[in-house]
Amino acid sequence: MAQDKRRLFTTQTFFLMWLFFGLVWLFVHLAMTVAAGETWIVDEAIMLGLRNPQDLSDPIGPTWVEEIMRDATALGSNWLLVLMSGVIGLALGINGRPRLGWFLVSAILSGMLVSFLLKYGFTRPRPDLVPHHTRIYTSSFPSGHAMMSALTYFTLATLVAQIQPRRAIKILLFSVALLLAVMVGSSRVYLGVHWPSDIVAGWCAGGFWALLCHRVGKFFNLQGQL
């Protein structure tokens, strides 16, 4: 049994390590290709493919699809994610885990800061091919909605999975987190406020930060500090 656990630990650690560096590599690769203007053709083709060729202000699909996309994009808004994390952090504190609650909130807020710094550093203009269907205030690369949704939902899934012994429930948690992150990111392209490369970069950054926070949290937990 102990040998099986060691083998599982080694496999999980190996997988997480490759995922960690894979996300970093993909983000850096995207940043370089975006800076060189090499993503333009793919970005433009995907964005225009989601629009009525006769009227670029009209996204493809019926009106209810557009409404769903507006609702989906709200699931990645900073205020909602901070509120959600704050409520869960407060609940953890009430249940005798205040340090874990503070760690959760700190992970989300630090990720938000990193998102703003990345946007400030790259200052990529927003798409101007099509009219925007929602208000925008910051630059384009990477997508803050994509990054923060990936970070928050995967962090919450990890948190719940740690106290859930059933493998099927753990798979469900991470599947829901993945679905939410994909919905949020896709909605940003559909609404015309982000290039597809912004979204992929945001997912990479969010996944990286979630993994980093997971490893840091696990270290503190082993030290009995969470």
C-alpha positions in Angstrom: 0.0 0.0 0.0 2.8 2.4 0.9 4.6 1.6 -2.3 1.4 2.3 -4.3 1.0 5.7 -2.6 4.6 6.6 -3.4 4.1 5.6 -7.0 0.9 7.7 -7.2 2.7 10.6 -5.5 5.5 10.4 -8.0 3.1 10.2 -11.0 1.1 13.2 -9.8 4.2 15.2 -9.1 5.6 14.4 -12.5 2.4 15.3 -14.2 2.0 18.6 -12.3 5.6 19.5 -13.0 5.2 19.0 -16.8 1.9 20.9 -16.7 3.5 23.7 -14.8 6.3 24.2 -17.3 4.0 23.5 -20.2 1.8 26.4 -19.3 4.8 28.7 -18.8 6.2 27.7 -22.2 2.9 28.2 -24.0 2.3 31.6 -22.4 5.8 32.8 -23.4 5.4 31.4 -26.9 2.1 33.1 -27.3 3.5 36.4 -25.9 6.4 36.3 -28.4 4.2 35.4 -31.4 1.7 38.1 -30.5 4.4 40.7 -30.2 5.7 39.6 -33.6 2.2 39.9 -35.1 2.2 36.2 -36.1 -1.2 35.4 -34.5 -3.1 37.9 -36.6 -4.3 35.6 -39.4 -5.7 33.0 -37.0 -7.1 35.6 -34.6 -8.9 37.4 -37.4 -10.2 34.3 -39.0 -11.8 33.0 -35.8 -13.2 36.3 -34.8 -14.8 37.0 -38.2 -16.0 33.4 -38.3 -18.2 34.2 -35.3 -19.9 37.1 -37.1 -22.5 37.5 -39.7 -20.5 38.4 -42.9 -23.2 40.8 -44.0 -23.2 42.6 -40.6 -20.2 42.4 -38.4 -22.1 43.8 -35.5 -24.3 40.7 -35.5 -22.7 37.6 -33.8 -23.7 34.2 -35.4 -26.5 32.3 -33.8 -29.9 33.3 -32.4 -30.5 36.1 -29.9 -30.6 33.7 -27.0 -27.1 32.5 -27.7 -25.8 36.1 -27.4 -27.7 36.4 -24.0 -26.1 33.2 -22.8 -22.7 34.6 -23.8 -23.3 37.8 -21.9 -24.3 35.8 -18.8 -21.2 33.5 -19.2 -18.8 36.4 -19.4 -20.1 37.7 -16.1 -18.9 34.5 -14.5 -15.4 35.8 -15.0 -15.8 39.3 -13.8 -13.4 40.4 -11.0 -16.1 41.6 -8.7 -18.0 38.3 -8.8 -14.9 36.1 -8.3 -13.6 38.3 -5.4 -17.0 38.2 -3.8 -17.3 34.4 -4.2 -13.8 33.9 -2.8 -14.4 36.3 0.0 -17.6 34.5 1.0 -16.0 31.1 0.9 -13.0 32.5 2.8 -15.3 33.8 5.5 -17.1 30.5 5.7 -13.7 28.7 6.2 -12.9 31.2 9.0 -16.2 30.6 10.7 -15.5 26.8 10.5 -12.2 27.1 12.2 -9.9 27.4 9.1 -9.2 31.2 9.0 -5.7 30.8 7.6 -7.0 28.7 4.8 -9.6 31.3 4.1 -7.0 34.1 4.0 -4.8 32.0 1.8 -7.7 31.5 -0.7 -8.5 35.2 -0.8 -4.8 36.1 -1.1 -4.4 33.6 -4.0 -7.3 35.3 -5.9 -6.2 38.9 -5.2 -2.6 38.2 -6.1 -3.7 36.6 -9.3 -5.7 39.7 -10.1 -2.7 41.9 -9.5 -0.6 39.7 -11.8 -3.3 40.0 -14.4 -3.2 43.8 -14.3 0.6 43.9 -14.4 0.6 41.6 -17.5 -1.9 43.8 -19.2 0.1 46.9 -18.3 3.3 45.2 -19.6 1.9 44.1 -23.0 -0.6 46.9 -23.7 -2.1 45.0 -26.7 -5.0 47.0 -28.2 -8.4 45.5 -28.1 -9.9 44.0 -31.3 -11.4 46.6 -33.6 -12.7 44.3 -36.3 -16.1 44.1 -34.8 -18.3 46.1 -32.5 -17.9 45.2 -28.8 -20.9 43.9 -27.0 -19.8 44.7 -23.5 -17.8 47.5 -21.8 -14.0 47.3 -21.7 -11.5 49.2 -19.6 -8.2 47.5 -19.9 -5.8 46.3 -22.7 -6.2 43.0 -24.4 -3.3 40.6 -23.6 -3.8 38.4 -21.7 -7.6 38.1 -21.1 -8.3 39.0 -17.4 -11.6 37.1 -17.5 -10.0 34.0 -18.9 -7.1 34.1 -16.4 -9.2 34.9 -13.3 -11.9 32.3 -14.1 -9.3 29.6 -14.6 -7.5 30.6 -11.4 -10.6 30.9 -9.2 -12.6 27.9 -10.4 -9.6 25.5 -10.4 -8.4 26.8 -7.0 -11.9 26.2 -5.6 -12.1 22.8 -7.2 -8.8 21.9 -5.7 -9.9 23.1 -2.3 -13.0 21.0 -2.3 -11.3 18.0 -3.8 -8.9 17.8 -0.9 -11.8 17.0 1.5 -13.6 14.8 -1.0 -12.5 11.1 -0.9 -14.5 10.0 -3.9 -12.6 10.1 -7.2 -15.8 10.6 -9.3 -16.6 13.7 -7.3 -13.1 15.1 -7.8 -13.4 14.5 -11.6 -16.7 16.2 -11.6 -15.3 19.2 -9.7 -12.4 19.8 -12.1 -14.7 19.1 -15.1 -17.1 21.9 -14.0 -14.1 24.2 -13.3 -12.8 23.5 -16.9 -16.3 24.0 -18.4 -16.7 27.4 -16.6 -13.3 28.6 -17.7 -14.0 27.6 -21.3 -17.4 29.3 -21.3 -16.0 32.5 -19.9 -13.1 32.6 -22.3 -15.2 31.7 -25.4 -17.7 34.4 -24.5 -15.0 37.1 -24.6 -14.2 36.2 -28.2 -17.9 35.8 -29.2 -18.6 39.3 -27.8 -15.7 40.8 -29.8 -13.7 42.1 -26.8 -10.7 39.7 -27.0 -8.6 38.0 -29.6 -8.5 34.2 -29.3 -4.8 34.3 -28.5 -5.6 36.6 -25.5 -7.9 33.9 -24.2 -5.4 31.0 -24.5 -2.8 33.1 -22.8 -5.2 34.0 -20.0 -6.0 30.3 -19.5 -2.3 29.5 -19.3 -1.6 32.3 -16.8 -4.6 31.4 -14.7 -3.7 27.7 -14.7 -0.1 28.5 -13.8 -1.1 30.7 -10.9 -3.6 28.1 -9.7 -0.9 25.4 -9.8 1.6 27.6 -8.0 -0.9 28.5 -5.2 -1.8 24.8 -4.9 1.8 23.8 -4.4 2.4 26.7 -1.9 -0.8 25.8 -0.1 0.2 22.1 0.1 3.6 23.0 1.5 2.0 25.2 4.3 -0.6 22.5 4.9 2.2 19.9 5.5 3.8 22.3 7.9 0.5 22.5 9.8 0.1 26.2 9.0 -3.2 26.0 7.1 
